[in-house]
Amino acid sequence: MAEDCFAAARGEGAMVDLVWREMEQISYYKHIAIGLSNLEAVLKHWRLQPHVEALIRLRYASVLHEETENYMEAEETLTKGIAISERHRFIDLKYSMQHLLARVMYSTSPKACFKFLDGVIRDVEAYQHVAWIYAFRFLRVALSLQISSRQETLVAISHLKIIATLASSRGDNAVSATASTIAALTHLRESNSAESIEQSQRALAAARSSQLDPAALAVPQLAAMMHFVDLCCSLQQSDPDHAVLKMQAMQATLDQATNDSNWTEDGICAIPISHNTSMDMRGNWSAQSVIRTAPDGSLSFLMHWLPREDIYALGYLLSGAVKGNRNAMDGQKSEQYLKEGIRMLDGVLKRKSMLLEPLSSSAARALWRRSLSCQMQLHLIFALCARTAWTAAKEQLAELKITVSGLADELPESLIILMHYLEGVIYQGTGDVTSALTVFQHPEMALPPSLTASLPSTSPLRRDLSLLSALNTFFIIRSSSSTSILSQAPHLPTLLSTLEPLCLSNPDKNIQSAYYLARATTHSRNDDPAGGGVVKMKQYLQAALQAAKQCANNQLMCVTLNFMSWRFFRGVVAEQAEKSARASQNLAKKGRDTLWMSVADGMLSETLEMQGKGAEAVAVRREAVELAGRLPVGMQREVGVGMGAGVGTGVGVGVGTGMAA
């Protein structure tokens, strides 16, 4: 009867999470309460066989943990159940209860949980129950990674190495590959430094040494995770060529696994355990154990990850990120991937799930999907900004805010920061530099007052956005015609000096390129009589161009080439001047950036006119004016491309916009 009540409640779980009507909530919790009351009555008033009582206690504590916050009663129930299991040698039931007890304890006291779990691991290792060594060490890893602490991250990595070594020695290649892949993901999550990426790739290489084992091939989720981590390494290294190849390999693997029977709707993946390991245990396997019997009689270790639709949606997000820099040149493929991913997630969220799972699990899954959809929308807005589709970017940002409003207090901090930054990008791109400056100088985006103490301890995302905001601030102040904004100009040398060590030590080549470009704009031909200013400018421009090429950032290459043409070939009658202007124009057209196409056309028309090619100069000039007319009114006012050369101001404002997008 209790199970019938739980099934009836959880049949409504997904619907309750989606529409969240009060009547459905009342009905849901009423069924759960009745089911718990039935189990409690049986435990209190019935005389049961020890094995049956242990099973009921495990089930009762499990529901208490999933559906209530009555952790004390859950601990008490499990403690009694563990005593019964020890007395009657129900090994699996005992370990299953200890596994659940650790999760219950973590809800109230993570420190006590870790101490308890470390003791259990020692006991299990003493008895050499290897399958449960895997289970408890993986649990220790999962709980440690929920704490934002470098110490706990190192503890997690240590446990994963122990699991991988033990599994390899016993022929459990699927378990070893899983541990190594999670270790690779953990290294990548910890930092985007070159050292962390290298450690991640080493762990991934160890995982792939076992990927052709039949046991590992039977887990499509594991193959997907390997591809995701490998692709993220290339993205973090700003290695676009390898990223494209890895994206194609990922897509091929996901396409081949579409009809794999090992996909599950609840996201559970069964990691096969070898016959030798499974024979070490002679227990009574319960239906609620994390160690399950496979159809062929062998054992599998169960892990909760992502269902197939979520994995495919994540694949769309990563594909969109890979194609981001080449979006305008590749027929807007990045936008297509992202829109398809958003469409897929919207369909999943609207569809009622048939899973009989706790409301908390259903709500967490829905929250994760909404967060992933928000991440895709953010990438889509960046792609739109990069090709100067400002109206579409504004509309998409408005849609994102509507989506975010449904997350309430569950909104991830990264989403808030990125949305705030994108507002500044759109303001700057549409010429509202005063509002843009307000956003970029907001305390959320500003560099910490104490760089040594504060910046390294921040997340890589917050650190990079702080640097980008500071660079945008530099370009806005330097190019603005507003008296109030220009009053901050005396602080620019100090700002660049502060940014230098932070930008040049940053692993992201995009940020390095943007910094070098900023430094180049501070030097002019008249900096000193000996021409040192020109030499330094050329060095900075060369460094900016090289870094932009390494990460295939077409927009930064376009801005750099346009600036070089403007600085060194403006007013020069020479074949090289025309070649430079045409190269700048071609690069701007590839990126489909309206501002820079207009600027490049304007410079080319001036060059052609000086070369005596009047007819072509007029045609190019007409195109420049037409393109300038498509710019937002605020940008036309700031740049003034349509009224004259205005290239200097265009470089200043446009560099910030291009670098930001």
Phi, psi and omega in degrees: 000319179299317180295325176298319179295316179297318180296320180295318180294313186285343171293337178264352189304311182295321181294320179298320181294325185282312184263333173055050176269146186298320183296320179293323177297316180299315180297318181300306184290336175294316178296319180297317181297319179296316179298316178296321179298320179296315179295319179298319180296318179298316181294327184276325192245352181252147174264113190247157170296143184307317182294319179295318180297319179297318179297318181293320178297320178297317181293317181299313180294324180297315180292321177302317181293320184282327191247346184227180174244025180274067186291328182296315179293323178297316178298317180297317179297316181291322179300315177294321179295321178296320178298317178297316182295321178294319182296323184253009175060042172271082191299311183295318179298321179298311180294323178298319179290321178295323177298315179291321181299321178299318180293324178293316181296326180298329181294334183250323183209093180303323182296315178295323179299313182296321179296316178297316184293320178298324177292319178297318180299320178298318180295315182295321179292327178296323179273354180057041172272084194297319181302321180279338171299315176302312186298313184286325178290321176296323177296318178300320178297311183300318182287323179296322183287348176281350180256128180280076182217130179297324180299314180290329176296318178295323177297316180299315180297322178298315179296321180295321177295321179295317179299312183299317180295313180297315182296320179297319181293337182254004178081012177273072188294326179294321178293317179298316180296322178297314180298317181293323180292319178295323177297319178298317179295323180294317177300317182292325179290328185294320184197157174256023178288161180300323180295316180295321179295320179296317178296323178297317181292326176295314179297322180292323177297321177296321179294319184287344176293343180248003190288343178271356175296136181306325180294320180288325179295338181280001182241090182297331179297325181293317178298319179297317181297320178300314180297319180298313182295316180299317180294320179296327177299315180293323177295319179292331180276358184055049181247082189295324183296311178292327180298320179296316179298318180290326176297316179296321177295319178299313181297321179295318180295316180294323178295320180291331184268008184305317185258016180296131182288349182275356172290140177234147182290333182272000177083007179280131174242134182264116180267113184297142176245137186295163181299319181298319180291317183294332181285349177291339184255138173231070186241181175259100185288124181266159180292343183258008181284153175278354172252118185240157176272128179281165181304329181273007178094348178281170182259152175224144175264127186265133176232141176266124175227243184239142173290168187302316183297323179291323178295319179293322178296320177296325176298321177296319179298312181294323177296319177297322179293320180297319183274003185304312183290337182250020185302311183292326183278337184257029178069030177060040180294326178302314179296323180296316178299314183294318179296322179293320177296318178297317180298319180296315181293321178300320179295319179294318181294328181279340183272136179288128179282145178265005180289136174266080183236161180300153179299324180297320179292318179297318180294320179295320179295317179296320179297317180298319180293320178294321178296319178295320177299320178297319178298320178295319179296323177298313178298323179296320179295318177300318180296321179293320178296322183296330177255023173056034174271071190292323179296314178296323179296318177299316181296318180293323178294323177296319177295321179298319179298325177294316179298317182294327181299334178282349180274343178053232184281358182273005185293123178296145182299324181299324179295318180299313183295316182294320178297317180297318180295318181297326175301316178296320179299315181293319175302313183293319181293334179262006174092000178271072188289334178295314178293322179298317180296322178300319180292312185291336179261008177295146181307328179296328186259343186289156175294143179300148181297324178249098187295318183297320184273327192260317190292316181298333183277351179277166179290154178304324180296310180297321179299311182294321179292328175295319178294316179297319179297320179294320178293319176298320177301317179302310183294322180295312182296318185294327186256356186285150175259000181281131181298318182295323179285319181296340179296342179270357184303322180302341182274354186295317178302319178295320180298314180295323178296322178292322183285333189307303182294329182287320181285317184287337176269356180286135181289347182276116181295332178299316180291320177299315180299315180297322179295313180301322179295320177298317179296323181297325182288348181273352180250144177226175182295336186257018182297320177206154185300329184282355179084014180297329180296320179293318180299313180296320180299315180297322179296315179295319180294321178296318179295320179296317181293320181295315180295321179295322178294320182299324180258010177054040178271093184300325184292317178291324175297319179298313181297316182296315180295319178297319179295319179298316179298318182293319184285318192255342185237005177291124179079009181260130177263097181197155180297323181296326179297317179292318178300318180296317180294321179291323177297319178296319180295316181298318181293321178295321180291325177299320180279351179053039178266111186301315181301309186283335171295320179294315179298314182296318177298320179299316179292321180295320180296320177297318181295316180297322180296320179289336179276357180086014180260067188298317183297313179294324180298320179296317180297316180293322179296320179297320179295321179297315180295319179298316179295320179298327179292341178276347181292153173304148184304318180298322179289321177301320181291320182288318186273315181071027183296320184292341184260345182179200183297297176055020189290323182300312178296321180299319178298314183299308182290316185292325178301314180299318180294313181296317180295321180295313182293000000 
